[in-house]
Amino acid sequence: MTSPDAPDLAALRPRLPSPLQEVVDDRFTRRGVRLLLKRDDLIHPDLVGNKWRKLAPNLAAAAGRTVVTFGGAYSNHLRATAAAGRLLGLPTIGVVRGQELADRPLNPSLARCAADGMRLHFVDRSTYRRKTETETLARLLRDLGVDTGTAYVVPEGGSNVPAVRGCQALGEELRGRADVVAIACGTGGTLAGLAAGLEPEQRAWGIPVLKGGFLAAEITGLQERAFGGRRGDWSLDDRFHFGGYGRVPRELDAFAEDFEGRHGVAVERLYVAKLLYGLVVLVDEGLWEAGTTVAAVVTGSPFDG
């Protein structure tokens, strides 16, 4: 049941379901593969893509309390949370990885967060790594002057049970529309929900943007907590992180520029470019047979900071 203090998310008028756009690209058509773009980047200008799907259920659960969340210096999640706070009149606090950043001028991403009213709190990297531990989190909340009664904690990247269930709608919107649904993955919450929402014969394909090979266990854990067990047919391909989060070498940037020129779609570099690059490679490798329809989820738009 919705709390009477829950923010009116419908007032923000999200564009749902998000549009599905076909693009004709010779790298796919010569293999007999059809490419669709699921334009989640068009859901809302400030809460873009999977950020809407993950944040909306958490903002409702916050029911007017201060939202405390976590991220790095260029976190899309922090920017989206700060924007949500501005739009809905909710207080927000961002715990930022890197105590050394506290004495430096804010980069454009963090400056946007601050302009949207988010209070920034910088912590050392060791503390940040332990942020999910009960004692560390309690100490952080005390330092922030809040507690579990006055604050609602959203994890890094926004991936928790409410977010996973919120992302299930993404899969439901794509039922019967594609054989394969591909998505770039950070913390895994969107893929966990997407896969659960698809029909049994559809397959979800994840392209991790962080290196480390840890994501399969994270996604499995999220699905177990959200649904009681693994859901859907999903796989990961770890080859396209380009060295890790935030790494955009010239090869990837050139690929994104070329895709933008071909199709007139702005390509976000940290997630979407790696997804599309990976799909071009996979199609060229012959992973999917002729007649397959692949839908690529556009989870974000370029930051113009």
Buried (B, 14 or more C-beta within 10 A) or exposed (E): EEEEEBBEBEEBEBEBBBEBBEBEBEBBEEBEBBBBBBBBBBBBEBBBBBBBBBBBBBBBBBBBBBBBBBBBBBBBBBBBBBBBBBBBEBBBBBBBBBBEBEEEEBEEBBEBBEEBBBBBBBBEEEBBEEBEEEEBBEEBBEEBEBEEEEBBBBBBBBBBBBBBBBBBBBBBBBEEBBBBBBBBBBBBBBBBBBBBBBEEEBBBBBBBBBEEEEBBEBBBEBBEEBBEEBBBBBEBBBEBBBEEBEBBEEEBEEBBEEBBEEBEBBBBBBBBBBBBBBBBBBBEEEBBEEEBBBBBBBBBBBBEE
